[in-house]
Amino acid sequence: MLPILHQVAGSTLVVTGLIVLPLPLPFGLIMLVIGFALLAPYIPAVQRLIRVMRRKWPKVDAILLRYRHRFPPVIKRTIDKTHPAE
């Protein structure tokens, strides 16, 4: 039940984030990040996208690795799965 809830919430946040993205406040970007974080454990295409982004922006990768211990287990596994070296 929880994976289905994650996928529905993640999809909703991604679609809403794309709609809100042109606004001057960064709410759309925040929604996209949270939505992709919810979708990544279940959708390989999102994992590949995150892996590419982590390769492109090493600072983001360093921040994810630095704060990995603070995230819930599902996000920790996603951080491990999307490591750019793999």
KAKA-V788334 format. One record per residue. OMEGA is omega as a letter, one per 20 degrees, with the letter a starting at -180 (* if undefined). D_FIRST is the distance of its C-alpha to the first C-alpha in Angstrom with 2 decimals. Layout:
# KAKA-V788334
OMEGA&D_FIRST + OMEGA&D_FIRST
This chain:
# KAKA-V788334
a&0.00 + r&3.81 + r&5.64 + r&5.38 + r&6.37 + a&8.80 + r&10.17 + r&10.84 + r&12.35 + r&14.17 + r&15.59 + r&16.71 + r&18.38 + a&20.09 + r&21.48 + r&22.58 + r&24.02 + r&26.02 + a&27.40 + a&28.36 + a&29.67 + a&33.29 + a&33.71 + r&35.92 + a&33.39 + a&30.87 + r&27.74 + r&26.81 + r&27.07 + r&24.95 + r&22.19 + a&22.46 + r&22.30 + r&19.17 + r&17.49 + r&18.64 + r&17.54 + a&13.89 + a&14.33 + a&16.58 + a&14.44 + a&13.07 + a&16.17 + r&19.53 + r&21.65 + r&20.43 + r&21.17 + r&24.62 + r&25.22 + r&24.51 + r&26.75 + r&29.50 + r&29.30 + r&29.58 + a&32.60 + a&34.16 + a&33.81 + r&34.54 + r&34.52 + r&30.84 + a&30.22 + r&32.38 + r&30.58 + a&27.13 + a&28.69 + a&30.55 + a&27.61 + a&25.03 + a&25.30 + a&24.13 + r&20.71 + a&17.38 + a&16.78 + r&14.48 + r&17.36 + r&19.95 + r&18.74 + r&18.82 + r&22.30 + a&23.40 + a&22.18 + r&23.90 + a&27.15 + a&30.01 + a&32.07 + *&29.73
